[in-house]
Amino acid sequence: MIKLKCSVCPRKCNIDRDIAKGYCGLDSRIKISRAAPHFWEEPCISGSKGSGAVFFTGCSLKCVFCQNYEISHLNNGRTVNIDDLIHVFDNLVYSGVHNINLVTPTHYTAEIYKALKKFNSPIPVVWNSSGYETVDSLKMLEGLVDIYLPDIKFYDSNISLKYSGAENYFEFAAKAVKEMFRQVGNLHINEEGIADKGLIIRHLVLPGNISQTIKIFSYVAENFPKQTAISIMRQYVPCADAASFPPLNRKLTSKEYQIVKKKILELGFENIYFQKAESAEKTFIPQFDYEGIDL
């Protein structure tokens, strides 16, 4: 189990997070900022009752355009222990949500592993991450996570270095998503139209960077089955430090998204989620108001 010298993510800080903070901005104490039904994921994840989204504080990637800047960079949140986290899970199950959705969980893999082993979730568990993970860490989760929802963000190392400070992003994300697929396989949707197992590969299309999208899904088409579920997100709005990184200081244009959509369809994928232009609004960003964690 990962302990002491932290190597849980590809940053490999190699520090003792029991006494110091890693690149993620956190020590080993779990911090969360919200735990509530969430209705803005893919339809098979949110359904009619919502996805039980638990937003973890901190992040090992820290993209300059992050829509969750308040918690990923500023580290706002409340500290909970493993039993508290299990109580949060229980409350979400009681509320009737379709799944437990762990948002930006990578830097707490060891702690979440303990919680999930103890909790034995009666509904699917979703691992909702940046894709910047190690295979060794993911192997800890086998049999505990039912649905993987990674976002493959960048293909070229110069772009991932510029926007996230992670020159090796794609090298690790590609291996991580293959491991996720090995564990859970293609997406399975039940008779109610809700996902209960499998992989959905997400990608947020960035303005002025549609070549990244095309390169990523050309790779996916060559290395995964055509039935692999993919989600081409159009919801980008300038947030955090995006104003200092044009063209990230603007929204995606309809022309850019249509170019991407055309290419994705040409690649032959059979299970695709597209988004409408209306999704690119800040009103869809959750309020990190500690809902669901008043323990």
C-alpha positions as CSV (number, residue, x, y, z in Angstrom):
1,M,0.0,0.0,0.0
2,I,1.2,3.5,-0.8
3,K,2.5,5.1,2.4
4,L,5.1,7.6,3.6
5,K,7.3,8.6,0.6
6,C,4.5,9.6,-1.8
7,S,4.6,8.3,-5.4
8,V,0.8,8.0,-5.8
9,C,0.8,10.1,-9.0
10,P,3.4,10.7,-11.8
11,R,4.8,13.8,-10.0
12,K,6.4,11.4,-7.5
13,C,7.1,14.0,-4.9
14,N,8.8,11.4,-2.7
15,I,7.8,13.2,0.5
16,D,6.1,12.0,3.6
17,R,2.6,13.4,3.3
18,D,1.9,12.5,6.9
19,I,4.0,15.5,7.8
20,A,4.3,17.6,4.7
21,K,2.3,18.6,1.6
22,G,2.9,17.3,-1.9
23,Y,2.6,18.9,-5.3
24,C,-1.1,18.4,-5.0
25,G,-1.2,20.9,-2.2
26,L,-2.4,18.5,0.5
27,D,-1.0,16.2,3.1
28,S,-2.5,12.8,3.8
29,R,-5.6,14.2,5.6
30,I,-8.6,13.9,3.3
31,K,-10.2,17.3,2.4
32,I,-13.5,17.5,0.5
33,S,-15.5,20.5,-0.6
34,R,-18.9,19.2,-1.6
35,A,-20.9,15.9,-1.6
36,A,-24.2,16.1,-3.3
37,P,-26.3,14.8,-6.3
38,H,-24.8,16.2,-9.5
39,F,-26.8,16.4,-12.7
40,W,-24.3,17.6,-15.3
41,E,-22.3,14.4,-16.1
42,E,-23.0,12.2,-19.1
43,P,-26.6,11.1,-19.2
44,C,-25.8,7.5,-18.2
45,I,-23.9,8.8,-15.2
46,S,-26.3,11.5,-13.9
47,G,-29.6,9.9,-14.9
48,S,-32.7,11.2,-13.4
49,K,-31.6,11.0,-9.7
50,G,-28.1,12.5,-10.1
51,S,-24.6,11.3,-9.6
52,G,-23.3,11.3,-6.0
53,A,-20.4,13.6,-6.6
54,V,-17.7,13.9,-3.9
55,F,-15.4,16.7,-4.8
56,F,-11.9,16.2,-3.3
57,T,-9.7,19.2,-2.5
58,G,-6.3,19.6,-4.3
59,C,-5.0,18.2,-7.6
60,S,-1.8,16.6,-8.9
61,L,-2.2,18.3,-12.3
62,K,-3.4,21.9,-11.6
63,C,-4.2,23.1,-15.2
64,V,-4.1,26.8,-15.7
65,F,-7.7,26.8,-16.9
66,C,-9.2,24.7,-14.2
67,Q,-13.0,25.3,-13.7
68,N,-12.6,24.0,-10.1
69,Y,-9.8,26.4,-9.3
70,E,-11.2,27.2,-5.9
71,I,-10.6,23.7,-4.7
72,S,-7.9,22.4,-7.0
73,H,-5.5,25.3,-6.6
74,L,-6.7,27.2,-3.5
75,N,-7.3,24.0,-1.7
76,N,-10.6,25.1,0.0
77,G,-12.3,22.3,1.7
78,R,-13.0,20.5,5.0
79,T,-10.9,17.8,6.6
80,V,-12.5,14.5,7.1
81,N,-11.2,11.1,8.3
82,I,-12.0,7.8,6.6
83,D,-15.0,7.1,8.8
84,D,-16.4,10.5,8.0
85,L,-15.9,9.8,4.3
86,I,-17.8,6.6,4.6
87,H,-20.6,8.5,6.3
88,V,-20.7,10.9,3.4
89,F,-21.0,7.9,1.0
90,D,-23.8,6.5,3.1
91,N,-25.7,9.8,3.0
92,L,-25.4,9.9,-0.8
93,V,-26.7,6.3,-1.1
94,Y,-29.6,7.2,1.1
95,S,-30.4,10.2,-1.1
96,G,-31.0,7.8,-4.0
97,V,-28.2,8.8,-6.4
98,H,-27.2,6.4,-9.1
99,N,-23.5,6.1,-8.1
100,I,-20.7,7.4,-5.9
101,N,-18.7,9.8,-8.1
102,L,-15.2,10.4,-6.8
103,V,-14.0,13.7,-8.4
104,T,-10.3,14.4,-8.6
105,P,-9.4,11.6,-6.3
106,T,-5.9,10.6,-7.5
107,H,-3.8,12.1,-4.7
108,Y,-6.0,10.3,-2.1
109,T,-5.8,6.9,-3.7
110,A,-4.5,5.2,-0.6
111,E,-7.0,6.8,1.7
112,I,-9.9,6.1,-0.7
113,Y,-8.8,2.5,-1.0
114,K,-9.2,2.1,2.7
115,A,-12.6,3.7,2.7
116,L,-14.0,1.7,-0.2
117,K,-12.7,-1.6,1.3
118,K,-14.6,-0.8,4.4
119,F,-17.7,0.7,2.8
120,N,-18.5,-2.1,0.3
121,S,-20.7,0.3,-1.9
122,P,-24.2,-1.0,-2.9
123,I,-24.1,1.3,-5.9
124,P,-21.4,1.7,-8.6
125,V,-18.3,3.7,-7.7
126,V,-17.0,6.2,-10.4
127,W,-13.4,7.2,-10.5
128,N,-13.6,10.7,-12.2
129,S,-10.0,11.9,-12.8
130,S,-7.6,13.9,-14.9
131,G,-6.0,10.7,-16.3
132,Y,-2.6,11.7,-14.9
133,E,-2.1,8.5,-12.8
134,T,0.2,5.6,-12.4
135,V,-0.7,2.0,-13.2
136,D,0.5,0.8,-9.8
137,S,-1.9,3.2,-8.0
138,L,-4.8,2.1,-10.2
139,K,-4.1,-1.5,-9.5
140,M,-5.0,-0.8,-5.9
141,L,-8.5,0.0,-7.0
142,E,-9.3,-3.1,-9.0
143,G,-12.6,-4.6,-7.9
144,L,-13.5,-1.4,-5.9
145,V,-14.1,1.0,-8.8
146,D,-16.9,0.1,-11.3
147,I,-16.7,3.0,-13.7
148,Y,-13.6,4.9,-14.8
149,L,-14.2,8.4,-16.2
150,P,-10.8,9.8,-17.1
151,D,-10.2,12.9,-19.1
152,I,-7.3,12.6,-21.6
153,K,-6.4,16.3,-21.8
154,F,-3.3,16.6,-23.9
155,Y,-1.3,14.7,-26.5
156,D,1.8,16.8,-27.2
157,S,4.3,17.3,-24.3
158,N,4.9,20.9,-25.1
159,I,1.2,21.6,-24.6
160,S,0.8,19.6,-21.4
161,L,3.9,21.4,-20.1
162,K,2.5,24.8,-20.9
163,Y,-0.9,24.3,-19.5
164,S,-0.4,21.9,-16.6
165,G,3.4,21.7,-15.9
166,A,3.4,18.0,-16.8
167,E,5.6,17.3,-19.8
168,N,5.0,13.6,-19.4
169,Y,1.2,13.8,-19.2
170,F,0.3,11.7,-22.2
171,E,2.9,9.1,-21.5
172,F,1.2,8.4,-18.2
173,A,-2.4,9.0,-19.2
174,A,-2.2,6.5,-22.1
175,K,-0.9,3.8,-19.8
176,A,-3.4,4.7,-17.1
177,V,-6.5,4.5,-19.4
178,K,-5.3,1.1,-20.7
179,E,-5.2,-0.2,-17.2
180,M,-8.6,1.2,-16.5
181,F,-10.0,-0.6,-19.6
182,R,-8.3,-3.8,-18.5
183,Q,-10.1,-3.6,-15.2
184,V,-13.6,-2.7,-16.3
185,G,-13.8,-3.1,-20.1
186,N,-16.4,-1.4,-22.3
187,L,-19.2,0.6,-20.9
188,H,-22.3,-1.4,-19.8
189,I,-25.6,0.4,-19.4
190,N,-28.5,-1.3,-17.5
191,E,-32.1,-1.5,-18.5
192,E,-32.8,1.9,-16.9
193,G,-30.2,3.6,-19.1
194,I,-27.7,4.0,-16.3
195,A,-24.0,2.9,-16.5
196,D,-23.1,0.2,-14.0
197,K,-19.6,-0.7,-15.2
198,G,-17.0,0.3,-17.8
199,L,-14.9,3.1,-19.2
200,I,-15.8,6.4,-20.7
201,I,-12.9,8.4,-22.1
202,R,-13.5,12.1,-21.7
203,H,-11.8,15.0,-23.4
204,L,-12.4,18.8,-22.9
205,V,-11.9,20.5,-26.3
206,L,-9.7,23.6,-25.8
207,P,-10.0,26.7,-28.0
208,G,-7.1,26.9,-30.5
209,N,-6.0,23.4,-29.6
210,I,-8.3,21.1,-31.7
211,S,-5.2,19.3,-33.0
212,Q,-4.8,17.8,-29.5
213,T,-8.3,16.4,-29.7
214,I,-7.7,14.8,-33.1
215,K,-4.4,13.3,-32.1
216,I,-5.8,11.9,-28.9
217,F,-8.7,10.2,-30.5
218,S,-6.7,9.0,-33.4
219,Y,-4.6,7.2,-30.8
220,V,-7.7,5.9,-29.0
221,A,-9.1,4.6,-32.3
222,E,-5.9,2.7,-32.9
223,N,-5.6,1.2,-29.4
224,F,-9.1,0.6,-28.1
225,P,-12.2,-1.1,-29.5
226,K,-14.5,1.1,-31.7
227,Q,-17.2,0.4,-29.0
228,T,-15.2,2.3,-26.4
229,A,-17.4,5.1,-25.0
230,I,-16.0,8.6,-25.5
231,S,-17.3,12.0,-24.4
232,I,-16.3,15.1,-26.4
233,M,-16.9,18.0,-24.1
234,R,-17.7,21.5,-25.3
235,Q,-18.2,23.0,-21.9
236,Y,-14.9,25.0,-21.8
237,V,-15.2,28.5,-20.3
238,P,-12.2,30.6,-19.4
239,C,-11.4,30.2,-15.7
240,A,-8.5,30.4,-13.3
241,D,-5.4,31.8,-15.1
242,A,-6.8,31.2,-18.6
243,A,-6.7,34.9,-19.4
244,S,-2.9,34.8,-19.4
245,F,-2.8,31.9,-21.9
246,P,-4.5,32.9,-25.1
247,P,-6.3,31.4,-27.0
248,L,-7.6,29.9,-23.7
249,N,-9.0,33.3,-22.9
250,R,-12.0,32.6,-25.1
251,K,-14.7,30.0,-25.5
252,L,-14.6,27.3,-28.2
253,T,-16.1,28.4,-31.5
254,S,-18.9,26.4,-33.2
255,K,-16.5,25.9,-36.2
256,E,-13.8,24.4,-34.0
257,Y,-16.3,22.0,-32.4
258,Q,-17.8,21.0,-35.8
259,I,-14.3,20.2,-37.1
260,V,-13.7,17.9,-34.1
261,K,-17.1,16.3,-34.4
262,K,-16.6,15.5,-38.0
263,K,-13.2,13.9,-37.4
264,I,-14.5,11.9,-34.4
265,L,-17.3,10.5,-36.5
266,E,-14.8,9.6,-39.3
267,L,-12.7,7.6,-36.9
268,G,-15.6,5.2,-36.5
269,F,-16.5,5.3,-32.8
270,E,-19.8,3.7,-32.0
271,N,-20.6,5.2,-28.6
272,I,-20.1,9.0,-28.5
273,Y,-21.4,11.7,-26.2
274,F,-21.3,15.2,-27.7
275,Q,-22.3,18.4,-26.0
276,K,-24.3,21.4,-27.1
277,A,-23.0,25.0,-27.1
278,E,-25.2,25.8,-24.1
279,S,-23.0,23.7,-21.9
280,A,-20.2,26.3,-22.0
281,E,-21.6,28.4,-19.1
282,K,-20.2,29.0,-15.6
283,T,-23.6,28.3,-14.2
284,F,-22.8,24.6,-14.7
285,I,-19.8,24.8,-12.3
286,P,-20.8,23.5,-8.9
287,Q,-20.8,25.7,-5.8
288,F,-18.1,24.4,-3.5
289,D,-20.2,25.3,-0.4
290,Y,-19.5,22.2,1.7
291,E,-22.9,20.8,1.0
292,G,-23.2,17.2,2.2
293,I,-20.2,17.4,4.5
294,D,-21.7,19.0,7.7
295,L,-20.7,16.1,9.8
